[in-house]
């Protein structure tokens, strides 16, 4: 039989591609309002299904080798490979020991075998990042404040970072993050908990590089289940948790105990009968009958050879009966009134005995509370739909969705009381398949990528208490809204159509008269009602969590609708005592397909059995000194004595996966090119934008630009060398949007105090604080104008001013004397140090000393003072007094605020006008409110009296 490679796969799937093309247009009426209405989705779905079916006729090793081949990455993506240190693997192993406990270690088969690795096979991982973002970080010496640790899927036994990179790179691009993808060990050669140890070690390593609040986890299918188990270990072992996690179609129940697994799922590509492969040494492992024969051979060898020289009786090279695993736990159940005993191992990830272990099937955890915010995405047509819906509700309502009563011991009840509910956003996408982002070139996948980026940015913003900028690709990464056309990338250069609005042509063109029948259909009443009741679209800001959940049903056009109530979801109505119990429906399908494979590959299976007997007779297998008994499929338990593992071959390029990656990356390539073009246009717009004063001054930044400025203000460059905002900045007219936590989950630790401080500022500015000592607020985003209750405060917090307007607003610092309820002007300063200025800066409570003021006429930092004195501002930080800035006062009369009360009715409590404060009629003119910037020239042009010499000097 020919091997699994690009040529054989191409010949196998070509008939499917051709037949799908014709059937798509012949049977379009039957797929209306389905994702398969689009040719690209229809072809992609059938292509994956055909590939998995063809791969099942080959051994597991060939599928692993094919999906693990090297795939070149695009030129706009930077990939760096790193090696996880051995000590991180040891730390991960110790944490797993603690989490499994004595009983778990016994069920796994020991504590050493799963730490064994092939020689010269360290744990590696890849950093995946947009090259433009990397160059920007490097230029600004920025370590980055967003990292996505991504665990790839593949049913735990195939797939690789190479195969998934075309998806991972888009997550990195959309979130503007660095993706970190570990190359964990795969079953069946390395069953549970081998892969979990690797992923745990990768996270521990990441903690040495990043703060936990800058990390978000993500995984698809088996990777999603792995991420969930990883979070539980971190929670229970006291390891800092990440900012959040994204679970894309997570595989959370290996017992297949939910209804959707037993049903028919024609719009999914996952085999309904499970994964079967041509027999090989790796899979399937020996069943009960084979194990009995292997035990007999071990006993005969023990009697005949005795103890080998140099070895103790307990650690000889020949396994004893105890060294060979006991009978696998049988699965016995009634099917059609007949008692059926299953002797073979069903899942490749672990033995039948371990299928319901909480770290294998996370739905069996006593509680999934106490985790960071989660986004769980599931396809409405996928075979694993029900377990994912149940999983989301179990996280948010742990007390309502308990595991079977037999699993709830004292420790489980203690955990249930200890951990609060987890905040979960659940999205059920109409009629989509398993891990729909795999079909990244389709419209539903593009909406999913947007929703993932939005949630990831929100979770990071919530953890870091700052705004996170992500790409806003509406103008360059367009999703066509034309119902009759195919979802092709050639259509994406047209404006996007809002899915909440009536379907329109992406670009209105004059229509030619034709006799061809129109393909456009009329909307149904249900569709129009859905649009009328729409609550948003994929990628919109997160709504508030209600009872720790955001429950959303999402159409294939990105329209977000409410999800049905819990009582209408079959997954939420199951008896807790049947969860984790294998049902007859899935087993019936598995047995029927196994019977076909046993008949088809009977001779191959016989040959594999003979090879195992030969290996045992020729010397046996190596054993672990600690008495470990690895599972039958584990490579650690099948190491022949004296056999040296072959060195790993150099990875070859996979043309098939490369073509798949090119197809999947085509949208990204065009989007990156259009994005750079948009950046250049935005930069030209910003550079030519001016603020015209009375004297015609040019080149000043507009107030809108200043208002939109974030972070450090440092700009980076695109791959084409064009300046653009940094990872913490955004210029007006650019393609970036800010995502912030708006309290969707309610206040978390420390938020109440911070909110109270901001409320005090607002009350103070309105003249409502008369007797309270003002404390400067602390905000997460430095240099940001806080917006509280819809009111933008005209100042910057926690950062030195960067613009002329901000410097002027902070120039006259005053302090609100505790216990007096009045504003004290610093000695030597003018009345220009207004009460409004007090609410503008972090140094509102700074101490001033008249002794520090220079004498009149002296120069301070090269600026000559007037008859007043220049003030040296001192800021107390951690008990130390540090110089912040020098202030040049005005040469006007100093007001005694102790005897002259503040004018609270004017909002800022200031009766003496200055060029930057509201004046009184007939003095220096009235300046508009702080809702817009007013230049000095504009102010003076209002007919105000000519300023004095000292005022000119100040200006």
Order of alpha helices (4+ residues) and beta strands (2+ residues): alpha-alpha-alpha-beta-alpha-beta-alpha-beta-alpha-beta-alpha-beta-alpha-beta-alpha-alpha-beta-beta-beta-alpha-alpha-beta-alpha-beta-alpha-beta-beta-beta-alpha-alpha-alpha-alpha-beta-beta-beta-alpha-beta-beta-alpha-beta-beta-alpha-beta-beta-beta-beta-alpha-alpha
